Amino acid sequence: MKENNNSEQNTKIDPKNKDLGVILVEKGLISDDQLQVAKKQMAITGKSSLGELLVNMGFVTESALGEAISKTSGIEKFDLKSIVLDARLIKKIPKEIALKHKVITVGIEPKKIFVAIHDVYDVIALDSVKKFFPSNFTIEPLYSPDTEILEVIDQYYDYDMSMDGILKEIENVKEGFDNASAGNNENYKNPVVRLVDSILIDAVHINASDIHFEPEESFLRLRYRVDGKMRQIKAFHKDYWPSIAVRIKIMSSMNIAESRKSQDGHATANVLGREVNFRVATQPTVHGENIVMRILDKAKSLVELDKLGYSEHNIKLLTKLLKKPEGIIVVTGPTGSGKTTTLYSVLSYINSVDKNIMTLEDPVEYEIPLIRQTSVKDGSISFVDGIKSLLRQDPDVIFVGEVRDSDTASIAVRAAMTGHQVFTTLHTNDAVGVISRLSDIGVKHSLLSGALICCLAQRLIRILCVDCKVKEKARPDECEILGIDPSEGEEVYHAAGCDKCGNTGYKGRVAVSEILAISREIDEMIALGSTANAILTQANKEGFVSMAQDALSKVMQGITDVDEVIRNIDMLDRL
C-alpha cells in the first residue's frame, strides 16, 4: 500500500472541491456551464460532494473523476474491481457506517489504516471510521468510485466469506453450480466464487507458499505448503471441482475449455491492502486437472538483507564481499531453499541510482524499482543470448537466474571478468561443490580463477513456535550432534504444537548458510584444479563456518531444534 504523503495526522483532509471543478474544466471533461449548474444544484440539495453530483448528473464519468481527484488531492486511486479483498478486514467497519459514508477498509500497516472512500474530503466519514481502530492509528483515504464501494459492501457484508460457512452453504444447495456462474467475478451469490477467494486469502494469512487442489476419484483434496511442508486443509465433494477449476482458470486468464493439456497463468488478490500475485499451473491427471497456485507475496518475499536470518558472521562477510566491483557470486541450494529471495535481497541492498542492474529470470517473480528485469520463460530468448544482449545495455550488475549449461556458465564468468558484478544460482549440496560443478559442466579452471568472488550455500529450516516451544534435557543423540556432554544435563528447546502454529510446533522459516570466500590462496588452488576436500581444508584454516555449524548455532539459541536440522542438512559426519 502506498503511503499518502499529503495526508496530515489522523483524519485531517484539506477540502478542495473548488480545485476539482477547475481541473475538470481545464481537462475538457466538463464545461464551465456544467460546473456552474452542478454548484447551483449543490446549494439546493445541500450535497457536499461535487464529484458525486457531477457523476449523478451525467456530466463526467467515474473514471475521469477519479483521475481528477487524484491530481487535486495527491490521494491514490484504488481499483476495487477484479481483485479479492479480505472480508475480515472489511468487516472492521459496521455495515451501516460503510453504507452511510460509502467507505470500506482495504489495508492495514503499522499504525495506519487504509480506507477506500468515494469522497476523500469527507472528514466526518473518516472520523467515524477512526473510532473502530486504536487511537494511535491514522486513517489514510484512497479514492474509489461509490458504485465499486457499494458493490463490495453488497458482496462482503451480505454473503458468508468464511470457508466453513461457504461449505455449509454449498451442502444446502441441491441444484449445484454452473461453470459460467462460477467464473463471473461479480456473482457472489454463487458460493463457489466466494470459496475460491476465501481459500486464497486463508493461504496468504497463514504464510503458505503454495496452494494444491488435488482431485481424487470421489473428492477434492486441498493442501497448502507451509514452511516447506505440505499441510492438509480440507476435502471437498468432487462435484464442485469443475466450477472451482473454472473460477481459478478465469481468474488466471486460462482457457476454460482446455483440460487435457497443462496450462500456466497468473491471478491477483488484494490481502490487507497489498497486492499478492499467484502463479498458477494446471496438470491433467487420471482423476482430473490438478492445480497448483504459487503465492508470490512481495511484502513477505522482498526481505532486507539483515532480516534473512543470516548469522552476524555471515552478514558481515557477505556485505564485505558485495563491495567488490567485479566478479561472480554463486548462490546454491536445492529447489525451495530461498536462493531467489536471498539474491533479491542482495540486489535490493546494492541497488542505487548510480548503478545499472539488469536481470534474466525464469520467470520474473517480483519487480524491483530501478532494476531492469527480463523474463526468459516464454522461450523467446535463451540465457546465453540474453546475457549477450544485456552486455550491450551498459550494465554494472547482471543477475542470471540459473546456470544450466556450459555456454551459460562460460559467458557469465566472462562477463564477471570484464568489469561486471554477476550473480547467479546453481544446484549443488554445498558451497565448495560449486567449483567442481562448474568444472563438470565445462568451465575451465583457468577461466574461473580470478572471476569467482564467493560461493554461498543455504537451506531454509523451520523456526520453533515461540508460543509453545519447550525446553527439555537434550537427548543422547542430540548431545552427540551438538557436541555436548550428556552427563551435564544441558537443556535445549523442542517443538510442541499449539493453535497458533497449526499444531506443528513450528512457525516461519529462517536461512542457514555457509559462505566460501575466494581468498588468494583458494583462487590459486582453483587455477591448479585442486580437489574440493583440499579447498575445504584451506577454507577451514581461514575461518570458514559450515552450514551445519550455522544450523547448530541456531539450535543452541533456541531458534530451531536438532530434529529440524537433521531433516534438512546432512549431519552424518557428526554422528
N, C-alpha and C positions, 0 to 999 in steps of 0.2 A: 504494500500500500504506500503510495507516495505521500510524503508529508506536505501539508499545505503551509507554505512559508508565509502566506499573507494573513493567516488567522491569528488572532490575539488570544489572550488567556481565556480559558473556559469556553464561553459561547458568544463572545463579543464579535459581531459582524457589522461592518460599516455599510448601511443601506446606500445603494447607488442605482435605484430604479431609473433615475433620470438619465444616467450614463447608458443604461441598457437600451433605452429608446433611441438615443442618439446613435449608438453603434449600429442598431438595426437599420436606421435610415441611411447612415453612411455606407453600409454594405449593400444598399439597394434591396434589402429584404422586405421592407415596408416603406410606404410613402409617408411624408410628413403629415398629410391629411389623415392617414390611418392612425398615426401616432396620436394626433390630437383627438380623434374620435375615441380611441381607447382610453385616453386620460379623462375625457368627459364621462365615459362610462364608469371609470374607477370612482369618480366623485359621486356618481349617482348610486352605485351599488355598494360603495364602501369597501370594495376589494383592495387588498394591499399589494397583490402580486400582478405587476404589469405583464410579465411574461405569460402567466397562466391565462390572463384575459385576452392577450393577443392571439394565443393558440385557439382559445374557445371561439373567438370571433372569426377565425379562419384567415387571419392576416399573415401568419407565419407558421412554419412547420416546427414540430418539437425538436427536430434535429438541428435546424438553423438556430433556434432559440438556445439550445444547449451550447453551441459554439460561441454565441454572443455572450452568454452568461459566463462561460469560462474565461473569455477575453476580458470582460469588465471586472470580474472579481478575482481572477487568478485561481479560481477553485476548479479542481479537476472534474471532468465529466466522467461519470461511472456508468458503464454499459451493463444493464441488468439482463439483457437478452442472451439466450443460448448459453447460459452458464449455470452451474449448480451452486446454490448458496447453502449456507449452514443453518438449518432450521433452529438449532439450539441457540445460536447467536441472535437470529432474527426475533425469536420469541422473548428476548430480554425486555423488549418494549411491549406492553399490553396492546392487544389488537385495537381497542378503542382509541388509544393515543396514536397508534400508527395510522389509522384511518382518518382521524381528525386532522392531523398535521401532514399526512402523506409523507411519512418518514419511516425508514427501516434501518436496522443496524446491519452493517455489511463487513465490518472489520474491527479487530482489536489488536493493539500493540501495547507495550508497557506504558501505562498511564495515558493512553489515547484510545478513544472510541471513534470509529468512522461510521458516519450515517449517510445514506442516500436520501436526499430530500428534494422536492420539486422547487421549493422557494428557499434558496440558500441565505436569504436575508431575514428569514423569519426567526427573530431572536426568541420569541415566546415559544415556538415549537422546539427550538434547540434547548431552551431551559427546561421544558417539560421532559425531554429525553434525559437530560443530565441527572435528574433525581433517581433514575433507575440504576445508576452506576456509582462507584465510590467517588467521594467528593474531591479527591485529588486527581481525578481523570479529567482530561479536556475533551471536548466534543469537536471533531473535525468534520465539517459538512462536505459532501460531494454532490454534484448535481446529477439528478436523473429525472426524466420526464414523469409526470404524475401517472400517466397510463401504465408505464412499466412498473412503477411502485405499487399501484393498486393491483396489478396482475400478480405481483409477488405476494402481496398480502393475502389475496384470494387463495393462492397456491399453498402457502406455507402455514397459514393460520387455520384454514378450513379443512385441511386433509392431514391425516396421520403421516408423519415423516420418520417414525421410529421403525427399525427393521422388523421387530417382533410384532408391532401393531399392524404393519402392512401385510405381513404374512397371515395374520388372523383374518384380515380383510379379504385376502386372496382366497383363503379357505372357505369363506362365506359366500363367495360369488360362484354361481353354478355354471354360468354360460361361458366362462373363460374369457380370453382376451385376444383381440385380433391384432395381427402384426402391425398393420398400418397405424392403429391407435397407439401401440407401444412406441412407435417411432416418432410420434408427434411431440416435439419439445413442450408444447403448451397444454397438452392433455394430461393434467394432473389428476383427472378423475380416474384414470387408469392406474391402479396401484403398482403395476409393473414398472412404469416410468419412475414413480417415487421410490420403488425398491432399489433400482439401479443407482439412483442418485444417493440414496441412503448408504448403500454399500461403499461407494466412492468416498463419501465423507467419513464414514466409520474407519475405513482403512487408513486415511490420512491422519485421523485423530490418534490412532494407536501406533503411528510411525511405521506402518507396513511399507515394504519396498515393492511388493508385487501382489496382485490380486489374481487368483486362479479360479476360473469357472470350469469344472471338470465333469462332463456328463458321463453317467454310468448307465447301465441297462434300464433302471427304473427310477433313478433320481439324479439330481444335480448336486455335486459337492462344491462348496465354496470354501476355499482356503486362502489364507494370507501368508506371505513370508515376512516374518517379524524378527529382527535382529539375526537374520541369516537362517532361521529355522522355519519350516512350514508349520502352520497352525490351523487346525480345523475350526471353522467358524459356524457354518450352517449346512443343512441339507434341504433342498427344495424338491418338490414334486417335478418330475421331468416334463409334465405337460406344459409348464410355464417357460421352459428353456427356449423354444422358438421366439417367443415375444421378448424375453430378456436379451437374446442374441441380436435380434433386430434393433432393439433400443441401443445396444452398445455399438453396433455397426453404423447406425445413422449418426450417433454422436462422434464416431471416429472417421466419418466420410468414407465408409467402405461400401462395396457392392452388396446389398442385402440379398440379392438373388444367387450369389455365389457361395456355395457351401462345400464344394468338392476340392477346392484349391485353397492354399494358405493365403492370407492377406495381412497387410500391415496398415496401420492407421494411427491417428492421434486424436485425443479428446482433451478438453479443458474443463476444469471445475474451479469455482471460487470458494475457498475454505478460509474462514476467519479473515476475509478481506484480501487474501493473497491468491494469486493465480497459480494453480497447480496443473501441470501437464501430465498426460497419461500416454505412454507409448503402447499401442495395442497390437496384438498378433493373434491370428486365428490359425488353428491346425486341425484338419479333418482327422477324426479317429473312428474306430468301429462303432462307437456309441453316439456319434455326433461331433459337432465342432467344439474343440477345446479352445478357450480364450484366456489369454494371459495379458494383464494390464500392468505395465511397469510404471510406478509412480515416480514422477520427476518433480520433486518439490524443491524449488530453487532456494527457499528460505532455510531448508534443512541441509541441502547438499553443498551450497557455496559457503564453506566454513573457513574462518580465518585460520591462518597457519598455526597460531599458538593455541587453537581450540581443537586441533585434531587428536589430541591426547598423546602426542609425542613426549618422550622424556625431555627433561631440561637439557641433558647432554646432546640428544639428537637434534633438538631445535636449534641450539647454538651452533652445532656442526653444520646443519643444513643451511641456515641463514649465512654462515660464513662462506660456504661453497657457492651459494647463489650470487655472490659478489664477483665471481669470475666472469669476465665479459664474453668468453668464447669457450666452446667445448660442449660435450653431450652428457646429459644426466638421464639415466635409465631407471624407471620405476618398475619393479617386477612383483609378481604375485599371481595367485590363481584368480579366475573369474569371481567377482564379488568381493574382492579383498580391499576395495576402496582406492584403487590406483587412480581412477579418473578424478575422484573427489580430491585426492592429495595434489594432483597436478593442477586442477582448477584453483586450489588454494595457493599453490606456488605461483601460478600465473597472475592471480589477483594481487599477491604480495609484491611482485616485481613490476606490476602494471603501472605505467605513468605516461604522461603526455609527451615525454621526450623519447619514448620507445615505440617502435613499430612491431607489435606482436601479432603473428599470424599462425593459424592452426589448420590442420587437416584432420577431420574427425569422422568416425563411422558409428553413429551419426553425431551431430552436434546436440548435446544433451541440455546445456544451459548457455544462454547468451551472456557474455561479459562485456560491459561497456569498454570502448576504445579498442578492443581486440577484434581483429578481422578473422572470422571463423568460416571455414568451408567444409561442407559435408561431402563425403565420397560415397555415401550409402547408395545413391541411385545408380552407381556404376558408370556415370558419365566421365569419371576421371579416376585414375589409379593413384595410389600413394606415390609411386615413382614420378609419374607425370605431374602430380600435384606439387611435390617438393620442387621440381624443376621450375614450375610456374611461380611458386612462392618466392623463389630466389630472384626472380625478375621484378618482384614487388618491393625491393629495398627493405627487407626485414632485418630487425635486430635480433628477434627471438622467433623460433619456429617450434611449434608443438605438433608432432606426428603421432596420431592416435595409437598406432601399434606397428611395430616392426614384425613383418610376417615372412619376409624372404630376403635373399641375399641382395637383390637390387635395391630394395628399400633401405636396408641396413647400411649398405655401402654409401648411398647418396646422402643419407642422414649424417653419417660420420664425416663425409667430405664437406658437408655444409658446416659442421662444427669446426672443421679445420680452416675454414675460410672466413673466420671472424664472426660467426653466428653462435648464439646460445641455443642449443637444441634440446628439447625434452621429448621423450618417447616412453613407451611401455613394452614389456616383454613378458613371456610366461616362463619363469624358472622357479625353483624351490627356494633359492636364497640369493643373497646379493652377489657372492663370488661366482655363482653359477651363470651370471650374465656374461662374463668374459668368455667362458667356454661355449656358451650357447651362441654368441655372436661369431665365434670362430667356427662352430659347427655349420652355420648357415652361409659361411663363405667370406666373412670379413677377415682380412689378413691382419695378423698381429702388428705388423709394421704400420698399418693404417689406423688401427685402434689406439696404439701407443701415441700419446700426446694429445689425443682428442677426448678421452674419457675423463670427466670430472668426478663422477661418483656413481655407484650403483646402490639403489635403495630398494630393499625388500620389505614387504609388510603383510600383515593379516589383520582381520577385524575379529576381536573377541568380545563376548558379551560382558556387560557390566553387572555386578551384583545389585539387586534391587535394594536401595537404601532403606526402604520401609520394612523389609523382612529378613535381611541377611543376618546370620547368627554366627557368633564367634565360639569356636569349639577347639578342643585339643586336636592337633594335627595327627592324622592317621600315619601309620608306619610308611606307607607308600608315598605320602605327601612329604614326610620328613626326608626320605631318600632323594626325591626330586628337588626339594628346596635346600638340601644340604645342611639340615639341622639335626641335632641330637635328639632322638625320641625320648630319652630319659629326662630331658629338660622340661617336657610338658608344654612346649610353646603352642599358643593358640593361633589359629588362622580363621578367616571368615569362610562360610559355606552358604550355598543357596538354600532357600527355604520355600517361599511361594506365598503370594497373597493376591487379593483382588487387583491391586494396582499394577501388578506385573503379569496378570493373566495366569497366576499360579505357576509360573515358570521359575521364579527365583532370580530372574534377570530382567533388566530394563535398560535398553540402549546398548551401543557398542563403542569400543574405543580401539584405536590403532596400536598395534605393537610392531616395532620396526627395527631394522638394522641398516646402517649406512656404511658402505665400504668407500671411504675417501681414497682417491687415487693419488698417493704420495709419489715423490720422485722415485723412491725405491720400488714401489709396486709398478709404476709405469715402465721401469726398466725390465722388470720381471715379465710384464705383458709382452714387451717387444721380443724377449727371448723365448716366449712360448712356455713359460713356467706352468706347472700344474696348479689346479685350484687349491690343493692342500698346501702347497708351498706359499701361494699368495695369502691364504688364510693365516698361516703361521706368522708371516710378516705383519699382516694386519693386526693380529693379536698383540704383537710386540708394540704396535703403535697405539694401542688402546681401543681397539675395535670392540664394540658391545653387540653381542649377537641378539637375534630376535628372541631366543629362548631366555636369555638373561633379562631382556627388557620385560618380557611377559611375567617372569617370576618376581621381578621387582614390583610389578603391579599386584601380584598376589599378596606380597608382604605389606603393601599399602592398603589392602582391603578393597581394591578396585574390582578384582575378579577372583576366581578360585582355581585351584590346581586342575580340577576336572575339566573346566572350560579351556584351560591352556592345552591340556593333553588332546582335547578334541580338535584343536586347530594347528598345533605345532608338533613336529616330530621331536619327542623327548627321550627316545630310546637310549641315546648316549649318556643320559643321566640316571638310567635305571640299572 
